[in-house]
Amino acid sequence: MSTAFPTALEWKFSQVFGERTPGEDVQDVDIVSTVEFEKRGDFLATGDRGGRIVIFERTDGKDCHSRKELEILDYRPQGHPEYRYKTEFQSHEPEVKDHKVKKVKQMELNPFVCSENSLLSEKSFLIGKHEPSFINGYHLEWKNEMPSNVFPSSHEEFAKIANNKEATLARCRKIYAHAHDFNINSISNNSDGEIFVSADDLRINLWNLEVSNQCFNIIDMKPSNMEDLTEVITSAEFHPVYCNLLAYSSSRGFIRLIDMRQSALCDHHARIFQDREVHGPKSFFTEIIASISDIKFASDGRHILSRDYMNLKLWDLHMEGSPVATFKIHEYLRPKLSDLYNNDSIFDKFDCCLSGDGLHFATGSYSNAFRVFSNGDGSEEGTTLEASKNPNRKQYHQTTRTRRTSLSNLTRGYHRQGHEKSSIDSHGLPDLTSKLLHLAWHPTANLIACAAANSLYMYYA
């Protein structure tokens, strides 16, 4: 991560796919549940609650300049990345109990897309191949046109899709199944390109990409008596450089960094990162809002970004006792924790992301807003943007921050025991039904893609 002090970025609207008309109802299956860029930024994948994955490809510089023209120009055309619809496929069938796509990750084989739900399955999209595949009895077909409730934003764009000569076939390549008893919350590729991990509430499994019928359990937090359970795994990610290091977070607000060379079962952490500073008075909700919902390594491998319900925190791997920076997301909600608990909003799981240079961070909030911060710019306020064509429209809680936390259903039940509900007074609360949970930062450009219900918005700086 660079030591130069960055300046705050000025964000502008770029694109929207699937924009809703005012008053339009959104089906639950169409709500976007994950957003992820391919490592070069040439492709963008989204998954939804209906188990569908949609692939977008980068178009800027491709349609208006041939390779020969680019060689003559001797420079890449300036401008921010732009995308168009490429293909879509059904990752998980409706009969799967929880068919929501929670994560999408790129694999190295013919660009792979890996998706997850209660059973981990891997999908791929291959360019220019049309033969069907019946591997593992699974058959997926390329669609030449899109449903009207998905992403084309105009008749002209839809016509381009329908007339696209470069048909793309989506087919299932491998299914990694029956290795988890709980819903998978994370998948992460190793820097060696050969292995990956999948994590649920209690276990982390290690897989070889070529072997779909066998995995190794490297973390097991399941107690002999489930009544003794006090902590669950919330996120896991490999170090971007060192293939032996793996970080995972928990519902108690810990981040553990393990070295897989130490033992086959990595039940002893190498380092544990915990914020020991007291943030406000301790209450029934203290442990709930401390739960970490997402962690991301910076590309330099030196820093980790984490998100809990109230804060975004930046950690240095050389400093275990406290984060090097804390950005408050929606502190104005702290007096409303009881109401947020009673309507389950306190269990919302927000993603976080970093810019490619590690100097800027983003995370979501309520009222379809997201916050962008810059490390070391002297300001803790950050920038509040709205997922709309007018992102700089003034927010009601402009000077406050978003907030989020992640707790599994299993832990949610644990915390609910013995706590009485009270009536909800929505006065002063943001629009809790319009929550921006999922977003991703382009790996090389200052471009953020974020999901608001069934719409995908992109902004550049």
Disulfide bonds with the S-S distance in Angstrom:
none
